[in-house]
Amino acid sequence: MHSRKISVFGLGKLGATMAACFASRDMHVVGVDISDKT
């Protein structure tokens, strides 16, 4: 089976939570945020 690749733009409260959920389901996740605080 092919691994799914997901990009998440914006890693605030919602984006970080979504990225973690996707990663927990064995998806390859790339997160991008303009702020260096997150």
N, CA, C and O atoms as a Tinker XYZ file with bonds, in Angstrom:
   152  protein
     1  N      0.855000   -1.178000    0.000000    73     2
     2  CA     0.000000    0.000000    0.000000    64     1     3
     3  C      0.899000    1.239000    0.000000    63     2     4     5
     4  O      1.965000    1.242000    0.615000    81     3
     5  N      0.460000    2.282000   -0.690000    73     3     6
     6  CA     1.215000    3.527000   -0.752000    64     5     7
     7  C      0.932000    4.376000    0.481000    63     6     8     9
     8  O     -0.196000    4.433000    0.970000    81     7
     9  N      1.975000    5.030000    0.968000    73     7    10
    10  CA     1.830000    5.931000    2.101000    64     9    11
    11  C      1.246000    7.252000    1.616000    63    10    12    13
    12  O      1.642000    7.760000    0.567000    81    11
    13  N      0.324000    7.797000    2.361000    73    11    14
    14  CA    -0.249000    9.095000    1.992000    64    13    15
    15  C      0.656000   10.204000    2.464000    63    14    16    17
    16  O      1.287000   10.103000    3.517000    81    15
    17  N      0.718000   11.266000    1.681000    73    15    18
    18  CA     1.525000   12.428000    2.024000    64    17    19
    19  C      0.597000   13.615000    2.221000    63    18    20    21
    20  O     -0.225000   13.922000    1.357000    81    19
    21  N      0.731000   14.275000    3.352000    73    19    22
    22  CA    -0.141000   15.385000    3.724000    64    21    23
    23  C      0.709000   16.615000    4.019000    63    22    24    25
    24  O      1.743000   16.515000    4.680000    81    23
    25  N      0.278000   17.770000    3.533000    73    23    26
    26  CA     0.909000   19.046000    3.884000    64    25    27
    27  C     -0.076000   19.843000    4.722000    63    26    28    29
    28  O     -1.257000   19.935000    4.389000    81    27
    29  N      0.415000   20.417000    5.808000    73    27    30
    30  CA    -0.413000   21.252000    6.676000    64    29    31
    31  C      0.217000   22.637000    6.706000    63    30    32    33
    32  O      1.368000   22.798000    7.113000    81    31
    33  N     -0.543000   23.628000    6.274000    73    31    34
    34  CA    -0.068000   25.011000    6.256000    64    33    35
    35  C     -0.702000   25.742000    7.428000    63    34    36    37
    36  O     -1.922000   25.899000    7.488000    81    35
    37  N      0.131000   26.186000    8.354000    73    35    38
    38  CA    -0.341000   26.831000    9.578000    64    37    39
    39  C     -0.319000   25.827000   10.711000    63    38    40    41
    40  O     -1.124000   24.896000   10.735000    81    39
    41  N      0.597000   26.009000   11.651000    73    39    42
    42  CA     0.751000   25.046000   12.742000    64    41    43
    43  C      0.370000   25.651000   14.087000    63    42    44    45
    44  O      1.048000   25.452000   15.095000    81    43
    45  N     -0.727000   26.390000   14.074000    73    43    46
    46  CA    -1.275000   26.888000   15.336000    64    45    47
    47  C     -1.988000   25.754000   16.048000    63    46    48    49
    48  O     -1.668000   24.586000   15.826000    81    47
    49  N     -2.941000   26.077000   16.895000    73    47    50
    50  CA    -3.649000   25.043000   17.664000    64    49    51
    51  C     -4.331000   24.024000   16.758000    63    50    52    53
    52  O     -4.223000   22.821000   16.994000    81    51
    53  N     -5.019000   24.479000   15.742000    73    51    54
    54  CA    -5.745000   23.567000   14.858000    64    53    55
    55  C     -4.803000   22.803000   13.933000    63    54    56    57
    56  O     -4.912000   21.583000   13.808000    81    55
    57  N     -3.892000   23.502000   13.292000    73    55    58
    58  CA    -2.987000   22.854000   12.345000    64    57    59
    59  C     -2.082000   21.825000   12.991000    63    58    60    61
    60  O     -1.867000   20.751000   12.430000    81    59
    61  N     -1.548000   22.135000   14.163000    73    59    62
    62  CA    -0.672000   21.193000   14.867000    64    61    63
    63  C     -1.443000   19.943000   15.289000    63    62    64    65
    64  O     -0.922000   18.830000   15.219000    81    63
    65  N     -2.682000   20.135000   15.725000    73    63    66
    66  CA    -3.515000   18.996000   16.118000    64    65    67
    67  C     -3.834000   18.121000   14.917000    63    66    68    69
    68  O     -3.767000   16.895000   15.002000    81    67
    69  N     -4.181000   18.749000   13.795000    73    67    70
    70  CA    -4.460000   17.986000   12.578000    64    69    71
    71  C     -3.228000   17.223000   12.119000    63    70    72    73
    72  O     -3.329000   16.054000   11.746000    81    71
    73  N     -2.066000   17.868000   12.141000    73    71    74
    74  CA    -0.828000   17.217000   11.719000    64    73    75
    75  C     -0.532000   16.007000   12.602000    63    74    76    77
    76  O     -0.127000   14.958000   12.099000    81    75
    77  N     -0.729000   16.144000   13.905000    73    75    78
    78  CA    -0.490000   15.031000   14.824000    64    77    79
    79  C     -1.455000   13.877000   14.567000    63    78    80    81
    80  O     -1.061000   12.712000   14.630000    81    79
    81  N     -2.705000   14.191000   14.280000    73    79    82
    82  CA    -3.692000   13.140000   13.986000    64    81    83
    83  C     -3.333000   12.385000   12.712000    63    82    84    85
    84  O     -3.405000   11.157000   12.674000    81    83
    85  N     -2.948000   13.117000   11.670000    73    83    86
    86  CA    -2.538000   12.462000   10.423000    64    85    87
    87  C     -1.311000   11.588000   10.654000    63    86    88    89
    88  O     -1.256000   10.458000   10.168000    81    87
    89  N     -0.336000   12.095000   11.383000    73    87    90
    90  CA     0.898000   11.341000   11.647000    64    89    91
    91  C      0.609000   10.078000   12.455000    63    90    92    93
    92  O      1.250000    9.048000   12.245000    81    91
    93  N     -0.345000   10.151000   13.373000    73    91    94
    94  CA    -0.676000    8.978000   14.185000    64    93    95
    95  C     -1.325000    7.877000   13.355000    63    94    96    97
    96  O     -1.401000    6.728000   13.788000    81    95
    97  N     -1.792000    8.233000   12.161000    73    95    98
    98  CA    -2.391000    7.252000   11.249000    64    97    99
    99  C     -1.401000    6.833000   10.159000    63    98   100   101
   100  O     -1.792000    6.424000    9.066000    81    99
   101  N     -0.120000    6.944000   10.483000    73    99   102
   102  CA     0.976000    6.514000    9.598000    64   101   103
   103  C      1.006000    7.250000    8.262000    63   102   104   105
   104  O      1.366000    6.668000    7.238000    81   103
   105  N      0.629000    8.529000    8.270000    73   103   106
   106  CA     0.746000    9.361000    7.077000    64   105   107
   107  C      2.009000   10.206000    7.187000    63   106   108   109
   108  O      2.399000   10.616000    8.280000    81   107
   109  N      2.640000   10.461000    6.054000    73   107   110
   110  CA     3.825000   11.325000    6.010000    64   109   111
   111  C      3.324000   12.765000    6.029000    63   110   112   113
   112  O      2.597000   13.175000    5.124000    81   111
   113  N      3.701000   13.539000    7.046000    73   111   114
   114  CA     3.182000   14.892000    7.231000    64   113   115
   115  C      4.316000   15.908000    7.156000    63   114   116   117
   116  O      5.364000   15.740000    7.780000    81   115
   117  N      4.083000   16.969000    6.376000    73   115   118
   118  CA     4.991000   18.112000    6.320000    64   117   119
   119  C      4.199000   19.320000    6.789000    63   118   120   121
   120  O      3.141000   19.627000    6.240000    81   119
   121  N      4.712000   20.010000    7.809000    73   119   122
   122  CA     4.041000   21.187000    8.339000    64   121   123
   123  C      4.828000   22.449000    8.051000    63   122   124   125
   124  O      6.054000   22.467000    8.161000    81   123
   125  N      4.111000   23.514000    7.679000    73   123   126
   126  CA     4.738000   24.795000    7.353000    64   125   127
   127  C      4.011000   25.892000    8.114000    63   126   128   129
   128  O      2.781000   25.927000    8.167000    81   127
   129  N      4.806000   26.796000    8.708000    73   127   130
   130  CA     4.221000   27.922000    9.424000    64   129   131
   131  C      5.130000   29.130000    9.232000    63   130   132   133
   132  O      6.351000   28.983000    9.164000    81   131
   133  N      4.544000   30.322000    9.146000    73   131   134
   134  CA     5.365000   31.520000    8.964000    64   133   135
   135  C      5.970000   31.990000   10.278000    63   134   136   137
   136  O      6.954000   32.730000   10.278000    81   135
   137  N      5.394000   31.571000   11.392000    73   135   138
   138  CA     5.899000   31.967000   12.707000    64   137   139
   139  C      6.967000   30.984000   13.170000    63   138   140   141
   140  O      6.796000   29.773000   13.028000    81   139
   141  N      8.060000   31.490000   13.720000    73   139   142
   142  CA     9.089000   30.590000   14.236000    64   141   143
   143  C      8.822000   30.193000   15.690000    63   142   144   145
   144  O      9.648000   29.519000   16.306000    81   143
   145  N      7.679000   30.604000   16.241000    73   143   146
   146  CA     7.322000   30.275000   17.620000    64   145   147
   147  C      6.656000   28.908000   17.738000    63   146   148   149
   148  O      6.612000   28.345000   18.832000    81   147
   149  N      6.139000   28.362000   16.643000    73   147   150
   150  CA     5.437000   27.066000   16.700000    64   149   151
   151  C      6.228000   25.990000   16.026000    63   150   152
   152  O      5.792000   24.840000   15.979000    81   151
